[in-house]
Amino acid sequence: MADRKPLMAGNWKMHKTVDEAVDAARNLADRVSGASGVEIMIAPPFTALAPMADALQNTRIGLGGQNLFWEDEGAYTGEVSGPMLKSAGCRYVIIGHSERRQYFGETDETVNKRLKSAIRHGLIPVLCVGETESEREAEKTFSVLDKQVGDGLKGFVADELKTLVLAYEPVWAIGTGKTATADQAQEAHKYLRALIEKKFGKDLAESLRILYGGSVKPGNAAELMGMPDLDGALVGGASLEAASFSEIVLYDQNP
Ligand code: PGA
């Protein structure tokens, strides 16, 4: 099995002013300074990126944008581009989060354009996919994943996707406290890996990191991370406090 370094990612969504973000980042950096063998990312609001990049120099924490627009610059009021994220200190960018799809009309087609831009600019994309509760109840989980992955990754070849990270985030588990069971998560992750293998070959499928997201907490991180196809977590609510996120990052170092 390929050696996949877990990625523990925090998505702060629309939380924290600049001062709050810098404080939380410093606190987190102290707590995880000994974490080896995992990669750590925080995606704060855009306004906090540059000051956090300063605060996090020489720490183990990398920064991510929560989204990006596909053009590099132009008359697109309110948007932020790949080169802007890079210059603010980002290594990663989240793409296609379900809240973007649900509230801001993003589609697999726009996800595809964003992904192309992220890769062109050397940002590590964290592409979010996942079904809603009614889709799961109607047994459409796999067909939803087929479409999100198929259309989201349309036009790419395996070589371009070497840095891609997928995040399986069942919409019904996001911010609801209703975590997918470890078995449900593993089933979806295994399916996604097989899908990538079918489309892009075994090498990419084996090296691809697939994160789980949806009500990950200190109390369930170790069980989820124990599943063979889970290579990290994308954490919303529990990433806001340095204490709880550091416990998740250090999931295998707690007694
Ligand atoms: P949650 O959010 O951990 O608060 O459920 C996860 C996410 O939206 O990435």
Residues whose N, C-alpha, C, O or C-beta is under 5 A from the ligand:
A	BS01	PGA	N11 A173 I174 G175 T176 G213 G214 S215 V216 L234 V235 G236 G237 A238
